[in-house]
């Protein structure tokens, strides 16, 4: 009898209008470690969000240190993840590439596969010891916004993993040691602090040849730990890497050459590295490598315009 009742209830639920079933899902979810919210972990909260929504769900995350390895799945769209305070709302994990031959791409603290997502007032951290690559944020989604967030790590802090993915970082703090912003996506970093922890390379873009814009840093402040004296703006992880620094403030720890070819002179023929309007002792371009270039004001204006850099035209015909 109980089994029959359960089946009857399931059939009734499936027969409800879509609007009625959607009402079962909350549009405001609170995550709090002390039990005062709907869930105590972010991972639990993700399971309570309806797939492929056409409305916005806000996940409010209370202050706390959330020790979780988080995957935000591809079927989640139109979600806002809002922390109380970027200094006190911390999502952290500690995997690195040399744990059981894990490799770089499984080390993430948070992997974001969803689309049309916003993250605000959060810290995403990989606090692994410095024994290799250790990703804090790994993105595979599209149209992702990060506002007033902190990204803490060492080597490979942020991996922008999706070709054609579009990312916007505003008023964020990003720190690391080597190649700590890397990948093939298109990303605009605006009003961010980019903090280098030891002599090495800030970016390692792998922009595909058919993607016009890779990384653009606009009105950012480049800072460094005491003792850092030789930091490169970038090196090409793949041949057509594209990175531009526009109207940024650069300390004297930026090496005069500015850019490096990943020990492969062939990359100098394809890498797309440029600057315009930067200030500070590290912005002196008189000794820059001769295969980087200075943008014209018109070129620079286009590269800081989201309507330009985030508009794509991509066709596909699978027939031979």
Steps between C-alpha positions, in 0.01 A plus 500: 500500500784741591671427169177569311456831682856604418453422132172693498670801660782491244255488209305790648816706535603433141156608379525839668543803272863606462436821697366304796803271508737796464344655810649217705846648441613803700629813334688606814726241665719559804812301582623534859739277690320560829178342374304826484450474123355248259826306466838482673708443185503648153502151346167419671349827379588424138283189513197714588516719188286412204683420175487738202290768667365808326490691830776606738587319821713672764718290727594710805814362666558605860847569637707191568780283367338239276742213445348360183606393153211645302370422151228730364346283227423600143125474552498792743425840346394841628635458852661762724740386773529785749732491800473726803855630478789399270741488794276276711303285255764253388475185288825307528664170409860381471553262208815535291630329188740268678240327717463148354596630155189721504623739232407865463140476385361305795648723770226766501328623814203617292418390147229705326334324206173697505406806295370846592627482856611780733737472797529789744676568832675162516847358543590192298826352621735213433722489805716205393868512578720619214568162341360558154189622325204566729193662344259703712245587228444291186241634254335307217180707482407808299389850605643480850535809721727526804454818701693600813649152539840376612690215334783367714763251395846447362566336162199498261253680728239564228448268203262634235443169327240553230584619151253777428397530864433860605600616847484833680703570814424832669663641812664167580825402671703227329828367633746233399852399407530350151256519205232578752249614240499254210284341232317560168195704606421865435517694826481866599666589831390847608610694810669188639814459710737246349750396767819307425656294778833412338703563183324326213215559251158654560310361201523196276222547247428229245266704282412304183599654167136556400407682822577875471515585871659312787584684824447874542611676819344845532568749777659226710771540762798266480658448843755257643646355816822659633799348322324440169714670234448312171138438405391455140157612382454174317627211295309304233373163621395447138625683189222758444473623859334841519541728804470877534564738790320834467512795743651282773738598778821294498763483773874484438502121540374463140806404299593749222452236228140457616429174317666159453468248215480178710851419375371459146587776249224371268244640743626850429341481153151425629460627858281809526633710787425869535483796737359852506484785749658320795671691781763437765864393478411160355311659211813629323490336156838617369655156558196283425547198273470607138223249428253672736326816390346823620131544429355811345239683711225373269618140534515536876147641518367200308675251726340640815150505351304187603272547200804442281701236681206285614310494170564180308410373156548128471358277230525124467426266212579137586435378147809435289 
